[in-house]
Amino acid sequence: MSLKNAMTADFLRSAYGGESMAHMRYTIWADSAEKDGYPNIARLFRGIAYAEWVHAKNHFNVLRDQVGDATVAAGAVFGHTNIVENLQGAIDGELHEVEQMYPVYLETAKFQGESEAQKSFHYALEAEKIHAKMFKEAQDKAKEGKDIGDESIYICPICGFTEIGVTVDKCPVCGVKREMFKEF
């Protein structure tokens, strides 16, 4: 099914741009965290960067019939300072998506009857809620000069659901079996 509504397509392009930038930003901040002696926070950044790639891929795939150039306006956090500030940037970006961006995009897709866009936006929204919480917990540790624990981080390759340690048999957002999750 191809998209029928330009507004939903614009929102998908904006979300794609934002998720793509988050992927790169978290990858850069992971390298910085590792260099500064926080290897587990670096791993968290890398895991969540992968989840952001999953969201960007999902948005891009919904746009598959929207061929051609487009100027994309997407919000983004910029800056590269220290571990606590980088984590604050991540928290701010995730909260923007949870509290403002994705609720509007999701309701618009529902209103316009764009079921594939609804699913893509829903997947991202649910994962971003978890990401904001994980980044806040990591920031609390970093403020004490400590790293987070070394438990494995698991990412659902379908929706970006993220968990630390093994807690689910299947993804609570999309239903994929846990064996499919990517481990960081």
C-alpha positions in Angstrom: 0.0 0.0 0.0 1.5 3.3 -1.0 1.1 6.6 0.9 -1.9 8.7 -0.1 -1.3 11.8 2.0 1.4 14.4 1.6 1.4 15.4 5.3 2.0 11.9 6.5 4.8 11.5 3.9 6.4 14.8 5.1 6.2 13.5 8.7 7.8 10.3 7.7 10.6 12.1 5.9 11.2 14.4 8.9 11.2 11.4 11.3 13.6 9.6 8.9 16.0 12.6 9.0 15.7 12.8 12.8 16.3 9.1 13.4 19.2 9.1 11.0 20.9 12.0 12.8 20.2 10.4 16.2 21.9 7.2 14.9 25.0 9.2 13.9 25.0 11.4 17.0 24.8 8.4 19.3 27.6 6.6 17.4 29.8 9.7 17.9 28.9 10.0 21.5 29.6 6.3 22.0 33.2 6.8 20.8 33.6 9.8 23.2 32.1 7.8 26.1 34.5 5.0 25.5 37.5 7.3 25.2 36.5 8.9 28.5 36.3 5.6 30.4 32.6 4.7 30.2 32.6 1.5 28.0 29.2 0.4 29.1 27.6 3.8 28.4 29.3 3.7 25.1 27.7 0.3 24.5 24.3 1.8 25.5 24.8 4.6 22.9 25.7 2.0 20.2 22.8 -0.2 21.0 20.3 2.7 20.9 22.0 4.0 17.8 21.1 0.7 16.2 17.5 1.1 17.4 17.4 4.6 15.8 18.7 3.0 12.6 15.8 0.5 12.8 13.3 3.4 13.1 14.9 5.3 10.2 14.8 2.1 8.1 11.1 1.6 8.9 10.2 5.1 8.0 12.2 4.9 4.8 10.5 1.6 3.8 7.0 3.2 4.3 8.2 5.9 1.9 9.3 3.4 -0.7 6.9 4.8 -3.4 7.8 8.4 -2.8 10.6 8.6 -5.4 12.5 11.8 -5.9 14.3 14.5 -4.0 12.9 16.2 -1.0 14.2 18.8 1.4 13.8 17.3 4.9 13.4 19.4 8.0 14.2 17.5 11.1 14.8 18.5 14.7 18.2 17.5 16.1 20.3 17.9 19.2 23.8 19.2 18.4 26.9 19.5 20.4 29.7 17.3 21.7 31.0 18.0 25.2 31.2 15.6 28.1 29.5 12.4 29.0 26.8 14.1 31.2 26.0 16.8 28.7 26.0 14.3 25.8 23.5 12.1 27.8 21.4 15.2 28.4 21.3 15.8 24.7 20.2 12.3 24.2 17.5 12.6 26.9 16.3 15.9 25.4 16.1 14.4 21.9 14.2 11.3 23.1 11.8 13.3 25.2 11.0 15.6 22.2 10.1 12.5 20.2 8.0 11.1 23.0 6.2 14.2 24.2 5.8 16.2 21.0 6.9 14.7 17.6 5.6 11.1 17.5 2.3 11.6 19.2 1.4 14.3 16.5 2.8 12.2 13.7 1.0 9.1 14.9 -2.4 10.9 15.3 -2.0 12.4 11.8 -1.3 9.0 10.3 -4.4 7.6 12.1 -6.5 10.5 10.9 -5.3 10.1 7.4 -5.8 6.3 7.4 -2.1 5.6 6.7 -1.7 2.2 8.5 1.9 1.5 7.6 3.0 5.0 8.8 0.9 4.4 12.0 2.9 1.2 12.7 6.2 2.8 12.0 5.5 5.8 14.2 4.0 3.6 17.0 7.1 1.4 17.0 9.4 4.4 17.3 7.3 6.1 20.0 7.3 3.0 22.2 11.1 2.5 21.9 11.9 6.2 22.5 10.1 6.0 25.8 12.5 3.3 26.9 15.5 5.1 25.5 14.8 8.3 27.5 14.6 6.3 30.7 17.8 4.4 29.9 19.7 7.5 29.1 18.5 9.2 32.3 19.7 6.2 34.4 23.1 6.3 32.6 23.3 10.0 33.2 22.6 9.6 36.9 25.6 7.1 37.1 27.8 9.4 35.0 27.1 12.3 37.4 28.7 10.1 40.1 31.6 9.4 37.9 30.4 5.8 37.4 29.6 3.6 34.4 26.5 1.6 34.1 26.5 -2.2 34.6 27.9 -4.6 32.0 24.6 -6.5 31.3 23.9 -7.2 27.6 21.7 -4.7 25.8 19.2 -6.2 23.4 17.4 -4.4 20.5 14.5 -5.7 18.5 15.4 -5.5 14.8 11.8 -4.9 13.8 10.7 -2.0 16.1 13.7 -0.9 18.1 12.4 -2.1 21.5 15.4 -2.0 23.8 16.0 -4.0 27.0 19.0 -4.5 29.3 19.4 -8.2 30.3 16.9 -10.9 29.3 13.5 -10.0 30.4 11.1 -10.9 27.6 10.4 -14.0 25.4 9.0 -11.9 22.6 9.0 -8.2 21.8 6.1 -6.5 23.7 5.8 -4.0 20.9 5.9 -6.0 17.7 5.8 -9.6 18.8 9.0 -10.8 17.2 10.8 -13.7 19.0 13.5 -12.7 21.4 16.0 -14.9 19.5 15.9 -12.3 16.7 17.1 -9.4 19.0 20.5 -8.0 18.4 22.9 -8.0 21.3 25.2 -5.3 22.3 
